[in-house]
Amino acid sequence: DINVYMNKSNHDPEVLFQQLSVNNAAREQIPLSQLATMKPDFSIQQIHRYDLERTVTISANGNGRTATELTNDIRSKLTNTQFEPGYTWEMGGETSAQSDMFKDLGKLAVIVIFLILLLITMQFYSVSTPLIIMTTVYLAAAGGILGSFISGMPIGFMSIMGIISLAGIVVRNGIVLIEFIEDARREGADLTDAILMACSARFRPILLTSLTAIVGMIPIATIGEILFKPLATTIIFGLIFSTILTLFVVPTLYMVVAHLKLKRKHKKEKAINSDSSVTL
């Protein structure tokens, strides 16, 4: 609340400014001059419009809180405020372009996943293997979203960027694991033995590489800038979730797909043998 004490015979802005006072949280009158300063400046008289409507823009920079949190608080208060007929309000700033940013990020995510699939397909000369490896990305994304809910971080622009970043980080674990399995099978190892050997041999390297990235992100997630905390939190939880489940999910899926391929191979061999016997 602002109370104005104005002398009709004196319209000096400096004097009027000194007469202004505001109420603090304890409803005590405090001179506005103790909180703000007035400096004369030159400006062109103009009427601001947006979509042919007269507008007044109120802007501020928030410290210590994300734009999503501030927007939710402001929106709840403005929703319960009764405005005079003819007056409306609209939120702007960083959150106004979130829908457009999410669309662009969605397109970027599709391109990233397509490029990863293409590179893995070229490496393994297989279609099923890249699909198995890509499960690490889905696990990481699920872990990142779960981490946002656990930590109370809003899912915004930086969180989505963290999930996209995870797509390029966690596939390494799946590639290394499956590559070791296939190398062991080419050397003559049984399918089950090859999977057990790969999990045993690659467990420590996968765990240490993930821990390195997690430890590097902890300072950003705890004492870093509020803008980058959602990014670090998403990456940390995504790596934890993906690293643990990759050692179980990827070998299991690989074993299922390998058994299906072996069954198809046996069926083809039986069909060929039956054809040859009929011909004889």
N, C-alpha and C positions, 0 to 999 in steps of 0.2 A: 504494500500500500504506500502511496506517495501523497503526502500532504503539502499543499502549496500555500505559502503565506506571501501574498503579493500586495504591494502598495500601489494603488492606482496611479499615484503621482510619479512613480518611478518605474520605468520599463527597461532599465539597464539589464542586459542578460546576465552580467556578472553578479549583480545584486540579487536577481531572481534565483540564480543558481545557488547562491549562498543561503537562500531562504528555504531551499528544498530539503526535505528530510525523509528518511525511510524507516520502516519498522524492521527490526531484526527478529530472530526466532523467539526472543523473550518479549516481544511487543514493545521494545524500548525505541524511542525516537533517536536516530543517529543522523547527523548532518551528511547529506550526500557528498559534500566536498571532502569528507574524510575517506570516501571510498572511490571517488572518481575525480578526474580533472577535466576542465573544459578548455578547449583550445579553438580559437576562431580559425576557420579555413574557408577557402573559396570553392564553391561548387556551382554547377549550372543547374538552374531550376528545371526539373523534369518530372514527369509522371511515369513511373515504371508500369509496364503492362506485360502480361503473359497471356497469349491467345486472346488478345484484344480486351482482356480484363485487367482492371487496375489491381496491382499487387503490392504488397509490402513484404520484403524478404527479411527474415530474422535468421542469422547464422551464428554458429558457435563451434568451437573446437573442444571435444571432450578428452580429458586425460584420465587414464586409469580404467577406462571402460570401453568396450567395443561399440561400434556404430549400431549394431543390431540391438544390444541391450538398451542403449539410449533411445533408439527409435521406439522400442516397445514401451518404455516408460512414458515418453512424450505422447505417443499415440493413445495410451490409456487415459491420460489426463485430458487431452484435447477431445476425446470422444465423450467424456462426461461434462464438457464445458458447453454452455448454451450461448450461441452467438446471435447477434442481431440479424433480422431478416436481410438477406442479400449478401451476407458474409459467409465465406467458406474457407477451408484450410486444406493444404496438401503438403505431404512430406516430400522433401527433396534430399539433396546431398548424396552421400555414398550409397545409401540403401535404395535410392530411386532407380539406380541403374543395375541393381542386383539381378533382376530377371534377365536382362540382356547379357550380363556377364556370365550367368549360369548357362545360358544357351551357347555362348562362345566356348565356355569350358567343356560343355557336353560334346561339342564338335571336336574340340582338341583331344578329349579323352578317347573318342572313337578313332581318331587318326593315330594316336599313340598306341592303342591296343592293336590296330591293324598293322602298324610297322613292326611291333614286337612279334606278332604272329608270323609275319612275313620272314623276319630274320631267323626265328627259331625253325621255321619250315625249311629254309635254305640250309640250316646247319644240320638238321637231323634227317632230311629227306623223308619226312613223314607228316601226315596231317593230324593223326591222333596225339602224337607226342606234344606238339604245341598247345593243344587243348588241355592236356593234363597239366602242363607247366603253368598255364594261365589261371588254374585254380588258386595258385598262390596270390594272384592279384585280387581275386574275389575275397579270399580270406583276409588279406591286408585291408581291403576296403571295409569289410565288416568289422574288423578290429578297430580301425580308425573311427568309424561312426560310433561304435560302442564306447570307445575312449572319450569321445566328445560328450556323450551322455553322462558317463561316470564323473568326468572332471567338471561338468557344468558349462563347458565351452559351447557357444552357439555354433551351429553349422553354417558357415558363411563362405566368403570367397577364399580365404586363406585355408580353410579346412578342405575345400575341394581341391585346391592346389596341392595340399599335402597328400591326398588320395592319389592324384595323378602322379606325383613324385614317387609314391610307393610302387606304382606299376613298373617303373624302371629299376627299382631297388630289389624287390623281392623275387623277381623272376630269376635272378642270378642263382638263388638257392636251389630252385627247381631244376635249372639247367645243369648245375654241377652234380646234383644228385642223380638225375637220369643218365647223364653222360657216363658217370662211374658205373651205373648198372649195366649199360649197354657194352661198355668196355669189358666188364667182367664176363658177360655172356658171350662175347666174341672170343674170349680166351678159353671158353669151354665150361664155365660155371653154370650150374643149374639156376633156374629163374629165382627160386626162393633163396638160394645161397647168395646169388648176386645182389638181391635186394638187401639181405641182412648185412652183407659185406659193405655195401654202399652206405647204409644208414650208420653203421659202426665207424666207418672211416671218415665220413663227411660230417658227422655230428659236431665234433669240436670246431672245425673251421666255420661251419655255418653259424654255430652259436657265437663264436668270437667276433665274426664280422658283423653280425646283427647287434651284439652288445656294444661294439665300437660306435656304431651309428646312434644307438640309443643313448649312451653316455654323452656323446657329443651334443645331443638335442636337449638333455636335461636342463642345463643352464638357461636355454632359451625358453623352455616351458615353465620354469619356476621364477626366474628373476629377470627375464627378458622383457622386451617391449610388448605391450598388450596386443599390438598388431600381429606379432609373429607367434604368440602363444598358441593359438588354435592350430597353426601349421605344425609346430613342434609336437604338440600333444597328439595330433592325428598320426604323425610319423612314428612316434614312440609306441603308442598302443597298436598301430598297424603292424609294426615289426615284431612286437611281442606275440601278438595273436598269430601272425603268419609263420613265424619261426617255429613255434611250438607245434602247430598243426601241419606244417609242411612235411615234417619228418614222419607223419602218420598218414596224411591224406594222399600225398603224391605217390609214395610207394604202393599204397593200397590200390589206387586207380591204375597205376602202371601194371600191377599184377592182374587186375581184372581185364584190362585191355589186352595184355599179353596172352592170357588164357583164351580169350575170344579169338585172337589171331591164330593160336595153335589149333583150336577146334576147326576153324575154317580151313586151315592148311591140311589137317587130317581128312576132312570131308573131301577136299579136292583130290587128295592122293587116293582115297577110296574110290572116288568117281573115275579117276584115270585108270586105276587097276581093274575096275569092273569093266570099263570099255575095252581095255586090252584083252581081258579074258574072253569077252564076247567075240572079239575079232578073231582070236585064235580058234 
